[in-house]
Amino acid sequence: MSKKIYVTNPFLPPLEEFLPSLEKIWESRVLTNGGPFHQELEAKLCDYLGIEHISLFTNGTIALVTALQALRISGEVITTPYSFVATSHSLIWNSIKPVFVDIEPETFNLDPKLIESAITPATTAIMPVHCYGVPCDVKAIKKIADNYNLKIIYDAAHAFGVKHEGESLLNYGDLSVLSFHATKVFNTFEGGAIVCPDAATKKRIDNLKNFGFIDETTVVAPGINGKMSEINAALGLLQLKYADTAIQKRSDIATLYRQALSKVNGVIVPSPSKASRYNHSYYPILIDQGFGMSRDELYDLLKKYDIFARRYFYPLISEHPMYRSLSSAKRANLPLAHKISNQILCLPIYPDLSQEDQTRIISIITNRA
Ligand SMILES: Cc1ncc(COP(=O)(O)O)c(C=O)c1O
């Protein structure tokens, strides 16, 4: 039996480097509520990412829900069906109606050309996703938002460390939301964050993630408990030291996949990203008819060898029962998203993936056996 290879394997720093942080926490008994590790991680992330303000959260989903609250979004929000369910679940948790719009063929992100026709008098915001960390067409989306006075909240769960035209991708839009889940490029076991441009918005978000308290006795909004704990923040500080190395290793793996798989009939590899710095958070390939085997047959074949590639994102969000009845969820409205969703396969990519294991994955795909 060969060893199991998953689509990702969480990066962790050496355990002995984490122990002194744990000792500090045990000594201080400051476990949460914006303690010293939390504050230090916020400051270091602002430096590393090239952003002005960040508010750390217990996970990306609660951060998305809170981001919508912070901007008082209501009514309808235009979003993509080609994402993880948390994107539109965050709308439902705010009693907002998701309106799905199809994606672009190159980036798999929300197609700006189709947004305008989905706007109604009830539309208040656009929630695009930088899918696989590939930047959305941020300029075109901003133009539409400005014309119609809409807010933009980017689900940037995949976009840690990505730069666009030399600037952090997280600086586009009104707010950007990160996930630091175990499967992400930068993880704090569980975790997330909202990136925002000004101190007043950060203060509002900080209050909202602490039940709406603004001081010991005053509650100004029905906030939630979204605070990141000191253990997660302390781990994040260590992870940050390794972030560049981890992204470089991902880049090397992506290069090898590209070299080997771009020659295989019926396999479409991603074009090199136009981002000025990309994070290689996923390695998505498309399987078309020329491959001689369907995407699902390849997925099953890899499984037989204990290689667990993932069909991100299949099924589309719009296909789940809680979304299916929306008129924007109709298949005819989302032809490209359906096509991509039926052809996509994300291959294993993570800093510790050995060349030997990667060569094995490549050879199974190349030989179709
Ligand atoms: C696009 C996207 N949005 C949101 C989330 C939710 O983040 P979290 O798992 O930190 O709640 C994830 C992944 O987990 C994601 O991939």
The ligand as a Tripos MOL2 file, in Angstrom:
@<TRIPOS>MOLECULE
LIG
   16    16     1     0     0
SMALL
NO_CHARGES

@<TRIPOS>ATOM
      1 C1        -13.2590   30.6470   -1.3750 C.3       1 LIG1
      2 C2        -13.4200   30.3470    0.0830 C.ar      1 LIG1
      3 N1        -14.1550   31.1780    0.8360 N.ar      1 LIG1
      4 C3        -14.3120   30.9790    2.1530 C.ar      1 LIG1
      5 C4        -13.7280   29.9010    2.7990 C.ar      1 LIG1
      6 C5        -13.9950   29.6960    4.2400 C.3       1 LIG1
      7 O1        -12.8840   29.8540    5.0480 O.3       1 LIG1
      8 P1        -12.7940   29.1120    6.4550 P.3       1 LIG1
      9 O2        -12.6250   27.6490    6.1930 O.co2     1 LIG1
     10 O3        -11.5740   29.7310    7.0950 O.co2     1 LIG1
     11 O4        -14.0360   29.4100    7.2160 O.co2     1 LIG1
     12 C6        -12.9390   29.0060    2.0500 C.ar      1 LIG1
     13 C7        -12.2440   27.8340    2.5810 C.2       1 LIG1
     14 O5        -12.2410   27.2570    3.5200 O.2       1 LIG1
     15 C8        -12.7920   29.2260    0.6560 C.ar      1 LIG1
     16 O6        -12.0760   28.3840   -0.1090 O.3       1 LIG1
@<TRIPOS>BOND
     1     1     2 1
     2     2     3 ar
     3     2    15 ar
     4     3     4 ar
     5     4     5 ar
     6     5     6 1
     7     5    12 ar
     8     6     7 1
     9     7     8 1
    10     8     9 2
    11     8    10 1
    12     8    11 1
    13    12    13 1
    14    12    15 ar
    15    13    14 2
    16    15    16 1
@<TRIPOS>SUBSTRUCTURE
     1 LIG1         1 GROUP 0 **** ****
